[in-house]
Amino acid sequence: MLRRLSAMVAVTLAIVAYASQARAAFPDRPLRLVIPFGPGGLADVTMRIVGEGVAERTGQQVVIENRPSAGGILAAASVAAAAPDGTTLFVLSSGSAISRALIKSLPYDALTAFTPVSTVAFFDLLVLVKADSPFNSLGDVLAAARAKPETFNVGTILRGSTQNTTAELLRSASGVKMTLVPMRNTSEVTTALLRGDVTTAVESYAALKAQIDEGALRAVASSGDVRSPFLPNVPTLRESGVAAEVVGWNAIVAAAGTPPQIIATLNGHIRAIVDSAGFKARMADLGTEARSSSPDELWTRFKTDIEMWAKVVKQAGLEPR
């Protein structure tokens, strides 16, 4: 009897030791980070830097997969269906909160399909024009739109993105009819604006920093509650007479059911990267605020934004599709 009990104890200890080693070994293979936006945009630029940091810390490759689609649905659905082992991650954004209000039937519920890991970056949006545009303020832009609404187009990335819904909010809050032109990625928006295919565009400073700093594009307004420290001469929407404000963010989540110890490991790596002086400096150079969080803090922010955007969409009279 004693011998049998000793054998059972030995087996139990072996199982515990093996499980502990398995946990300690995470990640033991490459990670996949799915971004619901095209290359070159804010989320893409930011998350590639995070991916580099995670690779350096873990010794495992981080494969970036860009899967742009309206509302980020295809990308999100692919991660929601992935094995909950922490090796497939998704870039959740404020746009994901918007999608719940704009899209009638999503193939998943983001609040139950994912497990939060950490926030990464916060940012304002800009209303932009070409450098040689005759518009020097948001007032000029809106006046032109009122004069010729049928020819006034605003370029943004995908419908349901923070950029696109910010443009919707601008249209609603100003009462000015403008035609929104959703495109696949930031590069297409930039090309359209520089070529004159659209009159103005809504995008982040991070995504178009080079064009703005070089003088090819000009910002006439920013979306935050205060002026951006990176563009202190650019007034906010409210300062420009439009009662609206938007603060966007990007974060990382895993599939629902991912074990808590793996989430803790991922959170530790991401917080170490995001909170580092080097990363904060790189984000500041891009006009973005680096800010990590606990999983609970991320989910509180997400739930708050879901409620806020639901009210915005309703007040704006936007019809869910």
CORLINFEN-V770962 format. One line per field, one symbol per residue. ss: DSSP state (H for helix, E for strand, - for the rest). phi: phi as a letter, one per 40 degrees, with the letter a starting at -180 (. if undefined). psi: psi as a letter, one per 40 degrees, with the letter a starting at -180 (. if undefined). Layout:
# CORLINFEN-V770962
ss: ???
phi: ???
psi: ???
This chain:
# CORLINFEN-V770962
ss: -HHHHHHHHHHHHHHHHHHHHHHHH-----EEEEE------HHHHHHHHHHHHHHHHH---EEEEE---HHHHHHHHHHH-------EEEEEEHHHHHHHHH-------HHHHEEEEEEEEEE--EEEEE-------HHHHHHHHHH-HHH-EEEE-----HHHHHHHHHHHHH----EEEE---HHHHHHHHHH----EEEE-HHHHHHHHH---EEEEEE-------------E-----------EEEEEEEE----HHHHHHHHHHHHHHH--HHHHHHHHH---EE----HHHHHHHHHHHHHHHHHHHHHH-----
phi: .ccccccccccccccccccccccccccbadbbbcbcbccgcdccccccccdccccccbgbcbccbcbcadggcccccccdccccbgcbbbccadccccdcccbcbccabdcbcbbcbacbabacbbcbbcdccccbaccccccccccbccbcbbcacddgccccccccccccccgbcbccbcbcacdccccccccgcbcaabaccdcbdcccccgcbbcbabcccbccccbcccccdcccgbcaaabcababbbcdgcddccdcccccccccccccccccccccccgbccacacdccccccccccdccccccccccgcccb
psi: ddddddddddddddddddddddddehieiiihhhhfiiieiddddddddddddddddeeiihhhhhghihefddddddddeihgeeehiihiidddddddddhdgieihddeeihiciidiiiiiihiiideieheiddddddddddgdeehihhiaiheidddddddddddddehhihhghididddddddddeedidiihiidddfdddddeediiheiieieiihedgeehiidddeehgiihhiiiihiiiiehidddddddddddddddeidddddddddefihhhiiidddddddddddddddddddddefhhi.
